[in-house]
Amino acid sequence: MKQKYPHVIKIDESKESSGGIPIPILTITNFSKPDDNKKTHCCIGRLHPGETQGSWMMEGFIRFVCSPDGHYLRDRVVFRIIPMVNVDGVVLGNFRTGIVGRDLNRMFSDP
């Protein structure tokens, strides 16, 4: 995958969903500055597959944080982002549940 912002974003695709679909985890920060004094913020999107507006919000957030205007944030924060938590539910066309038919907003552990 070609990245638009390789100097500020790293993508880890080593995690998989219960259905075997890769779950990308993005790290966005200023990698040239040490992380010692930076705060870490975790952001997730699409916990409920039917809430498609979450993808648009996450795309806008990622674009802003990676843009030149986001340098102030990248200098001070390490963002760990999972843009689509419930990839199984999205692929299956579910509205609220994942591959095993449970609402991930109510239960985060495996069945």
N, C-alpha and C positions, 0 to 999 in steps of 0.2 A: 504494500500500500504506500503510495507516495504521500508524504506529509507536506502540508502547506507551511507549517511553522516548526521545522525540525530543531531550531535553536531554543525553543521554549517548551516543547512538549515531547514526552516519551510515552509510548503505548506498550503496555504489557498485555499480551493475548494468551497467557499461559493458563488462565482459569476457564473452566467450562461449566455450563449449566447442567442441570440434572438430565436434560435431553441431549447433551453432548455438543451444544452450540458454544463457540467461543464468546467469552464475556470480556470485552476490552476494558482495561483500567488505565486511565490517563493520569499522568503526573505532569502538572503545568507549574512552572516556576522559572526564576532566573537561575539557570544552572551554573552560571559563572560566579555567583555569590554563594558563600557557605550557608547551610541550612540552620546553623547554630541558633540564631535569634529569630528565625521565621516561625510563624504559627502554621499549623496544618489544618486545613478545612476539607472535609469530605462532603461531596455532593453526589446525589443519586437522582436518576430520572427513570421514568416509565416503570414504577413499581406496579402500577395497574396498567396492563397493556392497552386498555381502551382509552386511556387519557392521552391521546395523541398530541395534545398541545404541549405536553411535557417534553417531547422531542424538539419542538420548535424553540421552547424556552432554553433548553440545554444547548442547542446549537448556537443560539444568540449569545449565551453566557460564555461558551468556549471561544467563539469568535472574538468577543470583546477582551477576554482575559489574555488571549494570544496576540491581540493587535498591539500596535505601538502605543495606543492609549492605555493599555493595561499594564504598562511597565511598572507603575507605582505599586500595584498589587503583587506582581510577580517578584518584585524585589523584597517583599515582606511576608509573602505567604507561599506555602506549598499546597497546591490544590490537588487532591486525589479525587478523581471523578469517574463514576460508573454511569455512563449516559443512559444505558438501558439495563436495568437490573433484572427484569423479568423477560428475558429474550424468548424463553419457551412459550410463554403466554402470548407474546406478540406474534410469533411464527404460527401458532395454532389458531390465532384469531380470537382468543379469549378476551373477556372484558375486564375481569378482576383477578382471575386465578392463573396459576402456573400449570405446569405439565401434570402435576398430581391432583389438580382440582382444589387446591387450597389458596386462600387469599394471603399473599405474602406480607401484606400489611398487618396481619394478625399473627402470623407464625413465620419466623425467619429460619428455623432449623429444619433439617431434613425429616421426612416422615419416619 
